[in-house]
Amino acid sequence: MAFTTVALTMQNKREITEHAGKCRNFLLVRFDQGKEVERSWVKLSLDETFSQWGAPLPPGLQKIDALITRGAGPGLQLRLAAQKVRALITDITDPDLALAMYCRGELSAPIPSPWSPVVVAEGGCGGHGCGCHH
């Protein structure tokens, strides 16, 4: 894998936030061979948010490979999958922790489709490996 770009929903610019569909502030992190090489911010207008914008991806997010967020509905997850963007839904709020886990492969799990959404919760769920909290 050469370059990979990950977007994090960070409406408040401090932590990973919920409601990816309404989020306007995204931290973009670009990796080269698994090493971080660049961070930048994308601010969408109200009309460019996922909830308002159709396919393809909104301006500034067209080249992302993954989206890390604390919340995304099934419609958005399917739209992202159609664009070959991996939706990673987590309860982690710390962007550096989430990115470190992403780089170690801990924000994904073996699943049938490489583009299926994955839900990952910090701490996991009682040992049966689904990554959720029960």
N, C-alpha and C positions, 0 to 999 in steps of 0.2 A: 504494500500500500504506500503510495507516495503521499500526496497532500490530502488531508482530511480537515474539514471545517465543521465545528460543532457550535450550535447556537444554544444559548441558555436564556430562558425567560427571566428577566430581571427588571421588572417594572420599577422598582425602587432603587435600582443600581447598586444594591448592597447584598441581596440574597436572591436565591432562585424562588420565583413566585409562581402562584397558581394562575389559572385562567389563561392558558396560552392563546386562546382565540381572541382575547381582548388585549393582550400584552402589546405595548408599543416600544419597549426598550429591550434590546437583545444584546448580550455580550457574545461576540463571535470570537472563537479561539481556533486558530489554524495550527495544525500539526504537520510536521514533515517527518516521515519514518517514526512516528510515535513521540516525537519531541516537539514541545510547544515552541512555535516560532513567531507568533503574532497574536495580539489581542486588539480588538477594535469594537466600537459600539455602533449599533444600527438603531435609529429611532424612526419608527413608522408613523405616518399620519393616521388619523382615525379611519380614513377610507382604505388604508393599506393593511389593517390588522387582519389576521386570519379569519375572523368572523365576518368581515366585510369583503375580503378579496377572494376571488375564485382561483382556479388553477390557471397557470402554474403558480409558483410561490411568489409572495409579495416582493417588491423591489428591495434589494439589499440582502435577501435571504435565498436567492435563487441557487447559490452554489453550496448550500449546506448539505452535509451528509447525515447529520444527527441533530435532534432537538432534545435538550434536557429541560424538563419542566416539572412542576408539582401538580399539574392538572391539564388534561386535554380530553375532550369528548371523543366518542368513537368516530364521528364524522371527520373531525380534523385528523385523527390518527389514520383513517383510510385515505384522506387526501394526501397526507405526507407519504404514506406507503406507496401511493400511485406515482409519486415523484422520486421514489427510491430514497426517501429520508427516513431514518430510523427514529421513531418516537420513544424516548426513554422517560418514563414517568416515575418520580421518586418522591419521598418525603424529606429528602436532604435539602437543607436551605443553603448550606455553605458551598459556594461555587468552586472553590479550590478543592474541597473534599470530593465533590461530585466529579470534577475533572480528573482527579487522581484515580478515583475508582473506575472511571471510563477508560483511562489509559491502561489500567491493570485488567480490563475486561470484566470488572465486577458490576457494571451497570447493564450487562446483558446476560442472557442465559441461553443455553442451547434450546432452540425452538425450531419447528418445522420450516418456516419461511424466513429467509434472512431479512425480510422487510416487515415482519409482523411487529406490532408494538410490544414493548416489554414494560412491565411494572416492577420497579425495584424499590424496596423499602429498607431504610437503614436498620440493620439488625435482623432482617428476614422474618420468617413466620414459623416458628415452632418446628423447624427441621424438615418439612416436607418439600422444600426447594422451590416453591412457587414465587418467592420474593415479596409476598404481601404480608400484611398484618391481619390477623383474625382475632 
